[in-house]
């Protein structure tokens, strides 16, 4: 009788040991996920900073174009009547070229924004409880990195439970 109890206790101890090993493996997987999420958040911060810098550059270039437009208008007042049309056309063409450059830079920023949305779309696809709209909002908001990180950590806590 005592031998049976000892055998049962040994079997329970073995099962508990196996469960502990499984729990440790799950914890290491969760830690890897947390590290990956941190990397994603850091990348998102870097991309957001790059986009902000580019927006500032575009705004500065827009100011320069406006100033050149103002200068061109003042020059038009001074220029002789014979040269007015030629100078206006030339200034207008240069302004159009500069506007095209600004539009190209804006398109590049839009493309970068779209590439930043992709991780949120992937996350939303993998998490049916999260709508695509919410994933995009979290990802692209000014405080998105913190919101996104908090949401992911909350989601991880739910999966751990």
Steps between C-alpha positions, in 0.01 A plus 500: 500500500779742591684403182193593291483842668868554438454405133202738469698783658790433263262500201344829614846650544597387149182655354558824690857509370379454141242775548770733632712429193203581273431821696866604465484439124181707474661780701803504272273515193304787656826681580610460137168647386541793738851563363370488143224745589758733653703483180189578293419796723856634470490466122165680493646784709795532264274505194272757662797724574624467142158591363479799735838621379393465139176687568703782654727506196201518267352784705829689479517448125139618468594820686793551264274452198255755642782747556622447146146558378485826693836604360383410150190716547712793613734451204201502267410847623849628426564333163435694180179431315691316223660252742205453734350202321834318458597543866156398623505185289853414614420552870176309463684208340758492780221510760323215323821297501553562870137411568553170311801425719294565814223275370752224435628529856144487633440183298811346654369587847161348416675184386696488826180551698341210313800282578460590868136391492591152379617366842173623651307321225691180566437532872129567442477196270661280767276638775133483397392694811683807364335685213710627208393857574619475859830341397565782251400763755724353765789465260479843335393723790760744641508296820450181303814331612392516866140406421614219276746374760238516778246321285746225410610456859136482612436245229798296616372508857168363378675217315708422808184461708 
